[in-house]
Amino acid sequence: MWGESETKADMEFVLQNTMETAILGVIFNKLSPEMEFISLCLHHYKDLNSIYLLYERGLTLSHFCDIYFFIKNCNIDSEALYNYCLKLNVGKYVYYCLYYTNLIFDDEIIKKYMLLLHSTESDAILNSFGLSDKERQSWDIDFFTRLFDSNISQYLENSLSESDLKKIIINQQLM
């Protein structure tokens, strides 16, 4: 997961869900499409909700393109995806990524996965940012403004606490 998360990833379970594949005659194990998709969504969820990353670069359209084209080009088993999300307790984060990807692409296949993973927990984190309940805040600007406004840091400066702004400064110094 990420540093602010109280949930810890069950890496043993994740690594049990691999499959053998070969590229140019080299055989290796890789995550199953469902586990790979979950991993992609968790990585992008972190990037889309980290106060520091939002401040530094805002939202990135390419994150949503990654999710969309993964879905379009990989055969994701719905039942396996649902069960893996349930086991790892990450369905709300995957739903978040699907929800906003669907706002951009409006595709029935995305809606199929959204229906599968929808919950009151997933609704609770929509239209918000922050990687923990403690730092989570609601957006006061709509999604497309957030996506295409190149100056999200100005908005964030007006809405973040002094503690959040200190966290950004520390991250800037470390990165």
Secondary structure as UniProt FT lines:
FT   TURN            3..4
FT   HELIX           11..16
FT   STRAND          18..23
FT   TURN            24..25
FT   STRAND          26..31
FT   HELIX           33..49
FT   HELIX           51..57
FT   HELIX           61..73
FT   HELIX           78..88
FT   HELIX           91..105
FT   HELIX           108..117
FT   HELIX           120..125
FT   TURN            126..127
FT   STRAND          128..129
FT   TURN            133..135
FT   STRAND          137..138
FT   HELIX           143..148
FT   TURN            150..151
FT   HELIX           152..159
FT   HELIX           162..174
//
